[in-house]
Amino acid sequence: MTDDNRAADLPDVETGIRAALAEVLDLDPAHVADLPADTALFDGGLGLGSLNGVRLLELVKARFGVDVAADDWALESLRSIGTLCAFVRAAVV
């Protein structure tokens, strides 16, 4: 299978991550879908806490097979919705 075919077979990364965020934070998925990509995941953005952050990482691993914590020790990919989406996209293709 080529990389292009593999990418086409994957669920849309951004949609999947936004759905996981809505699930973890118990938010309306439509609200999360409308958030800008530069929305911070922690601190002044969505306000993810450590437990919700762990749950998000579990969902990302289950849905995309990407272990963010193992592959990004500094967790730079967790700065925003966009950085997490970019990290997962790069890891699955």
C-alpha positions as CSV (number, residue, x, y, z in Angstrom):
1,M,0.0,0.0,0.0
2,T,1.4,3.4,-0.9
3,D,1.6,6.3,1.5
4,D,-1.2,8.1,-0.5
5,N,-3.5,5.1,-0.1
6,R,-2.7,4.7,3.5
7,A,-3.5,8.4,4.1
8,A,-6.8,8.0,2.3
9,D,-7.7,5.1,4.4
10,L,-7.1,7.0,7.7
11,P,-10.0,8.8,9.4
12,D,-9.7,12.6,9.0
13,V,-7.1,13.5,11.7
14,E,-8.5,16.9,12.5
15,T,-12.1,15.7,12.7
16,G,-11.0,12.8,14.9
17,I,-8.9,15.0,17.3
18,R,-11.7,17.6,17.6
19,A,-14.2,14.8,18.4
20,A,-11.8,13.4,21.0
21,L,-11.5,16.9,22.6
22,A,-15.2,17.3,22.7
23,E,-15.5,13.9,24.3
24,V,-12.8,14.5,26.9
25,L,-14.0,17.9,27.8
26,D,-17.7,17.1,27.5
27,L,-18.3,19.9,25.0
28,D,-20.6,20.2,22.1
29,P,-18.7,18.8,19.1
30,A,-20.0,21.6,16.9
31,H,-18.4,24.1,19.2
32,V,-15.1,22.3,19.1
33,A,-15.3,22.0,15.3
34,D,-15.5,25.8,15.1
35,L,-12.5,26.6,17.2
36,P,-9.5,28.1,15.5
37,A,-6.6,25.7,15.0
38,D,-4.4,27.9,17.2
39,T,-6.6,27.4,20.2
40,A,-4.4,26.3,23.1
41,L,-5.2,22.9,24.6
42,F,-4.1,23.9,28.1
43,D,-3.9,27.1,30.1
44,G,-6.0,29.9,28.7
45,G,-7.3,27.9,25.8
46,L,-9.5,24.8,26.3
47,G,-8.2,24.4,29.8
48,L,-7.3,20.7,29.6
49,G,-6.0,19.4,32.9
50,S,-3.6,16.6,33.4
51,L,-6.2,13.9,33.7
52,N,-8.1,15.1,30.6
53,G,-4.8,15.4,28.8
54,V,-4.0,11.8,29.6
55,R,-7.5,10.8,28.4
56,L,-6.9,12.7,25.2
57,L,-3.6,11.0,24.6
58,E,-5.3,7.6,25.1
59,L,-8.0,8.4,22.6
60,V,-5.4,9.6,20.0
61,K,-3.5,6.4,20.5
62,A,-6.7,4.3,20.1
63,R,-8.0,6.1,17.1
64,F,-4.8,6.8,15.2
65,G,-2.2,4.4,16.7
66,V,0.1,7.3,17.6
67,D,1.6,7.4,21.1
68,V,2.2,11.1,21.5
69,A,3.8,10.9,24.9
70,A,6.3,8.3,23.7
71,D,7.1,10.1,20.4
72,D,7.1,13.7,21.6
73,W,8.7,13.7,25.1
74,A,8.6,17.5,25.4
75,L,4.9,17.3,24.4
76,E,5.4,20.3,22.1
77,S,2.6,18.8,20.0
78,L,0.1,19.6,22.7
79,R,0.4,23.4,22.4
80,S,-2.7,23.8,20.3
81,I,-5.3,21.9,18.3
82,G,-3.3,22.6,15.2
83,T,0.0,21.4,16.5
84,L,-1.6,18.1,17.7
85,C,-3.2,17.6,14.4
86,A,0.0,18.2,12.5
87,F,1.9,15.9,14.8
88,V,-0.6,13.0,14.3
89,R,-0.8,13.6,10.6
90,A,3.0,13.3,10.3
91,A,3.1,10.2,12.4
92,V,0.4,8.3,10.5
93,V,1.5,9.0,7.0
